[in-house]
Amino acid sequence: MSQTFLITGASSGIGYELAKVCGRDRHNLVLVARREEPLKALKSELESAYGIQVWTYRADLTQAEARQQLFGWTQAEGIAVDGLVNNAGFGDYGPFVETDWDKQEQMIQLNVLALTHLTRLFLPAMVARQQGKILNLASTAAFQPGPLMAVYFATKAYVLSFTSAIASELEGTGVTATTFCPGPTTSEFQENSGMGQSKLVQGRKLPTAAEVAELGYQAMQRGEWVAVQGLSNRALTLASRFLPRKLLTNAVRQMQSPA
Ligand SMILES: NC(=O)c1ccc[n+]([C@@H]2O[C@H](COP(=O)([O-])OP(=O)(O)OC[C@H]3O[C@@H](n4cnc5c(N)ncnc54)[C@H](OP(=O)(O)O)[C@@H]3O)[C@@H](O)[C@H]2O)c1
C-alpha cells in the first residue's frame, strides 16, 4: 500500500534526492522547505514519472509556529504521515568566538528544535496506527566534538542521542527511528556552511547526494537504529569510541582546519 513521507529540506541536496527515491518506490510525498520553486518543479517531475501525489509546503522551520502550522495543515488536509524525514539542517564554519550568534541560534532551532518538535507532533499518530518510520539526519559529526564547527557537531550529537533513545522506546510499537550519518557529501551544504576551505572537503571527491540518499532510505526501510554512510566513515566513527577525548578533538581540529 502506498504510504506518505514528509521530507524537510527537500529543495536541494540529500532531501531532494530522498524525495526522488521515495517517489521511485511510489510513496506519496509532502515536500517542505523555504524555497517553493524547486519543490514545485520536483512535484511535477515525480507526479508525472510515478503517478504519486505530492504536496509542497513552504515553511521556515526555525519558527515554532511554522512547525505547528505544518502539522495542523496535514491534519486539515487529511494527510496521514507514515514517514517523517527530518533532513533540513545547516552548519557554520569558523572559530566559535568569531561566529555570528543569530546563525548559531537558527542552527540550533533547525537542527535540534525543529527535528525534535516535528517528531513529537507526528509520532503519536504513527504509534496509534502501529506503523511508521522516522529518519533523522545526523552526520559523522555526531560522534566527536568538532572544533571550527563546534555548534554544528554538537547539534548532530544531539540528533544521534535523541533518536537512539526514542528508537529504544519505540521497540515493539511498529514505529522505527533511524539516525542517518553521512560524511561530507556534494550539496549546497558546504557553501551555506562556509566550509569550502576545510581540509574535510577541499580537493576531496565527495559522494553525490543521490548516492547518500539511497543509503539513508534503505536504512530507514530496514528500521536500523544508526546508519553511517561509507566504509571509511564507519571506521572513523568506530575509532572515535576508543581514542582519548583530547586527542580525538584535536585530530578533528586538524582535519577541519583550512587546507
Ligand atoms: N552535505 C554534507 O556534507 C552533509 C554531511 C552530513 C550530514 N548532512 C546533513 O544532511 C542534511 C541535508 O543537508 P544537505 O547536504 O542536503 O544540504 P543542503 O543542500 O544545503 O540542503 C539543506 C536543506 O534544508 C533546507 N532548509 C535550510 N534552512 C531551512 C529552514 N529554516 N526551514 C526549512 N528548511 C530549511 C534547505 O531548503 P531552503 O533553503 O529552500 O529552505 C535545503 O532544502 C542536513 O541536516 C545536514 O546537516 C550533510
PDBQT file of the ligand as one rigid body, heavy atoms in Angstrom, charges set to zero:
ROOT
HETATM    1  N1  LIG A 301      26.339  17.667   2.746  1.00  0.00    +0.000 N 
HETATM    2  C1  LIG A 301      27.053  17.183   3.741  1.00  0.00    +0.000 C 
HETATM    3  O1  LIG A 301      28.281  17.160   3.682  1.00  0.00    +0.000 OA
HETATM    4  C2  LIG A 301      26.350  16.580   4.937  1.00  0.00    +0.000 A 
HETATM    5  C3  LIG A 301      27.045  15.638   5.718  1.00  0.00    +0.000 A 
HETATM    6  C4  LIG A 301      26.415  15.095   6.819  1.00  0.00    +0.000 A 
HETATM    7  C5  LIG A 301      25.131  15.463   7.154  1.00  0.00    +0.000 A 
HETATM    8  N2  LIG A 301      24.477  16.400   6.382  1.00  0.00    +0.000 N 
HETATM    9  C6  LIG A 301      23.119  16.779   6.805  1.00  0.00    +0.000 C 
HETATM   10  O2  LIG A 301      22.222  16.452   5.772  1.00  0.00    +0.000 OA
HETATM   11  C7  LIG A 301      21.091  17.321   5.828  1.00  0.00    +0.000 C 
HETATM   12  C8  LIG A 301      20.815  17.864   4.440  1.00  0.00    +0.000 C 
HETATM   13  O3  LIG A 301      21.910  18.680   4.055  1.00  0.00    +0.000 OA
HETATM   14  P1  LIG A 301      22.362  18.846   2.536  1.00  0.00    +0.000 P 
HETATM   15  O4  LIG A 301      23.764  18.398   2.452  1.00  0.00    +0.000 OA
HETATM   16  O5  LIG A 301      21.380  18.252   1.610  1.00  0.00    +0.000 OA
HETATM   17  O6  LIG A 301      22.380  20.452   2.452  1.00  0.00    +0.000 OA
HETATM   18  P2  LIG A 301      21.595  21.469   1.502  1.00  0.00    +0.000 P 
HETATM   19  O7  LIG A 301      21.764  21.106   0.079  1.00  0.00    +0.000 OA
HETATM   20  O8  LIG A 301      22.068  22.834   1.956  1.00  0.00    +0.000 OA
HETATM   21  O9  LIG A 301      20.067  21.264   1.910  1.00  0.00    +0.000 OA
HETATM   22  C9  LIG A 301      19.533  21.783   3.112  1.00  0.00    +0.000 C 
HETATM   23  C10 LIG A 301      18.020  21.778   3.003  1.00  0.00    +0.000 C 
HETATM   24  O10 LIG A 301      17.494  22.329   4.236  1.00  0.00    +0.000 OA
HETATM   25  C11 LIG A 301      16.539  23.322   3.915  1.00  0.00    +0.000 C 
HETATM   26  N3  LIG A 301      16.486  24.344   4.938  1.00  0.00    +0.000 N 
HETATM   27  C12 LIG A 301      17.510  25.129   5.380  1.00  0.00    +0.000 A 
HETATM   28  N4  LIG A 301      17.055  26.001   6.282  1.00  0.00    +0.000 NA
HETATM   29  C13 LIG A 301      15.731  25.766   6.445  1.00  0.00    +0.000 A 
HETATM   30  C14 LIG A 301      14.719  26.344   7.227  1.00  0.00    +0.000 A 
HETATM   31  N5  LIG A 301      14.970  27.359   8.065  1.00  0.00    +0.000 N 
HETATM   32  N6  LIG A 301      13.446  25.863   7.141  1.00  0.00    +0.000 NA
HETATM   33  C15 LIG A 301      13.165  24.857   6.277  1.00  0.00    +0.000 A 
HETATM   34  N7  LIG A 301      14.095  24.248   5.507  1.00  0.00    +0.000 NA
HETATM   35  C16 LIG A 301      15.357  24.706   5.586  1.00  0.00    +0.000 A 
HETATM   36  C17 LIG A 301      17.010  23.902   2.594  1.00  0.00    +0.000 C 
HETATM   37  O11 LIG A 301      15.917  24.457   1.870  1.00  0.00    +0.000 OA
HETATM   38  P3  LIG A 301      15.588  26.010   1.733  1.00  0.00    +0.000 P 
HETATM   39  O12 LIG A 301      16.881  26.752   1.660  1.00  0.00    +0.000 OA
HETATM   40  O13 LIG A 301      14.761  26.055   0.486  1.00  0.00    +0.000 OA
HETATM   41  O14 LIG A 301      14.778  26.313   2.962  1.00  0.00    +0.000 OA
HETATM   42  C18 LIG A 301      17.507  22.651   1.873  1.00  0.00    +0.000 C 
HETATM   43  O15 LIG A 301      16.444  22.008   1.232  1.00  0.00    +0.000 OA
HETATM   44  C19 LIG A 301      21.423  18.378   6.879  1.00  0.00    +0.000 C 
HETATM   45  O16 LIG A 301      20.777  18.049   8.094  1.00  0.00    +0.000 OA
HETATM   46  C20 LIG A 301      22.923  18.263   7.034  1.00  0.00    +0.000 C 
HETATM   47  O17 LIG A 301      23.366  18.669   8.310  1.00  0.00    +0.000 OA
HETATM   48  C21 LIG A 301      25.052  16.956   5.292  1.00  0.00    +0.000 A 
ENDROOT
TORSDOF 0
